[in-house]
């Protein structure tokens, strides 16, 4: 059964969900040590970041058919996904400075 929802609302909802996951990343980075974050493995932060980046890329493709506001939201979601990916890489490498830098930057994008 086809959805009768306005596709623009779908773009906004998907963007909201990406930002919600980004906020979760920031909160977890503030709450746990890098060693504890590395132990969170079902799924890993890397797997989550990869999936969010994929979703943000699809959102960008869908939004490119729409209006400027949708493209802006898609770009914002992709930027958040890239920062989550940086955080995941930092966790994997146990690079506390890189984790803090990426978390700070992501936190500025989507305040908790």
Sine and cosine of phi, psi and omega as CSV:
sin_phi,cos_phi,sin_psi,cos_psi,sin_omega,cos_omega
0.00,0.00,0.86,-0.51,-0.04,-1.00
-0.92,0.39,0.55,-0.83,0.03,-1.00
-0.98,0.21,0.66,-0.75,0.03,-1.00
-0.99,-0.10,0.12,0.99,0.00,-1.00
-0.95,0.31,0.53,-0.85,0.07,-1.00
-0.93,0.37,0.80,-0.60,0.00,-1.00
-0.83,0.55,-0.49,0.87,0.03,-1.00
-0.90,0.44,-0.60,0.80,0.05,-1.00
-0.91,0.40,-0.58,0.82,0.03,-1.00
-0.90,0.44,-0.67,0.74,0.02,-1.00
-0.88,0.48,-0.69,0.72,0.01,-1.00
-0.89,0.45,-0.69,0.73,-0.01,-1.00
-0.91,0.42,-0.69,0.73,0.02,-1.00
-0.90,0.44,-0.68,0.74,0.06,-1.00
-0.85,0.53,-0.71,0.70,0.01,-1.00
-0.85,0.53,-0.68,0.73,-0.02,-1.00
-0.91,0.41,-0.63,0.78,0.05,-1.00
-0.89,0.47,-0.70,0.72,0.00,-1.00
-0.92,0.40,-0.57,0.82,0.06,-1.00
-0.89,0.46,-0.68,0.73,0.05,-1.00
-0.92,0.40,-0.65,0.76,0.03,-1.00
-0.87,0.50,-0.68,0.73,0.05,-1.00
-0.87,0.49,-0.62,0.78,0.04,-1.00
-0.88,0.48,-0.69,0.72,0.04,-1.00
-0.85,0.53,-0.74,0.68,-0.04,-1.00
-0.89,0.45,-0.71,0.71,0.00,-1.00
-0.89,0.46,-0.68,0.73,-0.01,-1.00
-0.91,0.42,-0.64,0.77,0.01,-1.00
-0.90,0.44,-0.55,0.84,0.02,-1.00
-0.98,0.21,-0.47,0.88,-0.12,-0.99
-1.00,0.03,-0.56,0.83,-0.13,-0.99
-0.89,-0.47,0.44,-0.90,0.11,-0.99
-0.95,0.30,0.28,-0.96,-0.01,-1.00
-0.89,0.45,-0.55,0.84,0.04,-1.00
-0.91,0.41,-0.67,0.74,0.03,-1.00
-0.92,0.40,-0.64,0.77,0.02,-1.00
-0.88,0.48,-0.63,0.78,0.00,-1.00
-0.90,0.43,-0.49,0.87,0.02,-1.00
-0.97,0.25,-0.31,0.95,0.05,-1.00
-0.96,0.29,0.98,-0.19,-0.18,-0.98
-0.76,-0.65,0.38,0.92,0.01,-1.00
-0.65,-0.76,0.96,0.27,0.04,1.00
-1.00,0.06,0.17,-0.99,0.06,-1.00
-0.98,0.21,0.29,-0.96,0.08,-1.00
-0.89,0.46,-0.57,0.82,0.03,-1.00
-0.89,0.45,-0.68,0.73,0.02,-1.00
-0.90,0.43,-0.67,0.74,0.03,-1.00
-0.89,0.46,-0.74,0.67,-0.02,-1.00
-0.87,0.50,-0.66,0.75,0.02,-1.00
-0.88,0.47,-0.70,0.72,0.00,-1.00
-0.92,0.39,-0.65,0.76,0.02,-1.00
-0.91,0.42,-0.62,0.78,0.03,-1.00
-0.90,0.43,-0.64,0.77,0.05,-1.00
-0.89,0.45,-0.72,0.69,0.03,-1.00
-0.88,0.47,-0.69,0.73,0.00,-1.00
-0.90,0.44,-0.60,0.80,0.05,-1.00
-0.91,0.42,-0.66,0.75,0.06,-1.00
-0.90,0.43,-0.67,0.74,0.04,-1.00
-0.85,0.52,-0.66,0.75,0.02,-1.00
-0.89,0.46,-0.69,0.73,0.02,-1.00
-0.89,0.46,-0.69,0.72,0.00,-1.00
-0.92,0.40,-0.70,0.71,-0.05,-1.00
-0.92,0.39,-0.46,0.89,-0.02,-1.00
-0.90,0.43,-0.28,0.96,0.06,-1.00
-1.00,0.04,-0.10,1.00,-0.10,-1.00
-0.96,-0.29,-0.61,-0.79,-0.07,-1.00
-0.98,-0.21,0.16,-0.99,-0.08,-1.00
-0.81,0.58,-0.70,0.71,-0.06,-1.00
-0.85,0.53,-0.61,0.79,0.02,-1.00
-0.93,0.36,-0.64,0.77,0.03,-1.00
-0.90,0.44,-0.61,0.80,0.02,-1.00
-0.90,0.43,-0.69,0.73,0.04,-1.00
-0.89,0.45,-0.66,0.75,0.01,-1.00
-0.90,0.44,-0.67,0.74,0.03,-1.00
-0.89,0.46,-0.67,0.75,0.02,-1.00
-0.89,0.46,-0.67,0.74,0.02,-1.00
-0.90,0.43,-0.65,0.76,0.01,-1.00
-0.92,0.40,-0.64,0.77,0.04,-1.00
-0.89,0.45,-0.68,0.73,0.04,-1.00
-0.89,0.46,-0.67,0.74,0.01,-1.00
-0.88,0.47,-0.65,0.76,0.03,-1.00
-0.89,0.45,-0.64,0.77,0.03,-1.00
-0.93,0.36,-0.61,0.80,0.08,-1.00
-0.90,0.44,-0.61,0.79,0.04,-1.00
-0.90,0.44,-0.66,0.75,0.06,-1.00
-0.88,0.47,-0.66,0.75,0.03,-1.00
-0.89,0.45,-0.70,0.72,0.00,-1.00
-0.88,0.48,-0.67,0.74,0.04,-1.00
-0.90,0.45,-0.67,0.74,0.02,-1.00
-0.89,0.45,-0.65,0.76,0.03,-1.00
-0.89,0.45,-0.73,0.68,-0.02,-1.00
-0.86,0.50,-0.64,0.77,-0.02,-1.00
-1.00,0.03,-0.06,1.00,-0.07,-1.00
0.83,0.55,0.68,0.73,-0.01,-1.00
-0.99,-0.17,1.00,-0.05,-0.09,-1.00
-0.89,0.46,-0.62,0.79,0.00,-1.00
-0.91,0.42,-0.71,0.70,0.01,-1.00
-0.89,0.45,-0.62,0.79,0.04,-1.00
-0.90,0.44,-0.73,0.68,-0.02,-1.00
-0.89,0.45,-0.69,0.73,-0.01,-1.00
-0.88,0.48,-0.74,0.68,-0.03,-1.00
-0.92,0.38,-0.65,0.76,0.01,-1.00
-0.90,0.43,-0.63,0.77,0.04,-1.00
-0.90,0.44,-0.72,0.69,0.01,-1.00
-0.89,0.45,-0.69,0.73,0.02,-1.00
-0.92,0.40,-0.63,0.77,0.03,-1.00
-0.88,0.48,-0.52,0.85,0.05,-1.00
-0.94,0.33,-0.51,0.86,0.01,-1.00
-0.96,0.28,-0.62,0.78,-0.10,-0.99
-0.66,-0.76,0.99,0.11,-0.05,-1.00
-0.83,0.55,0.61,-0.80,-0.02,-1.00
-0.92,0.40,0.00,0.00,0.00,0.00
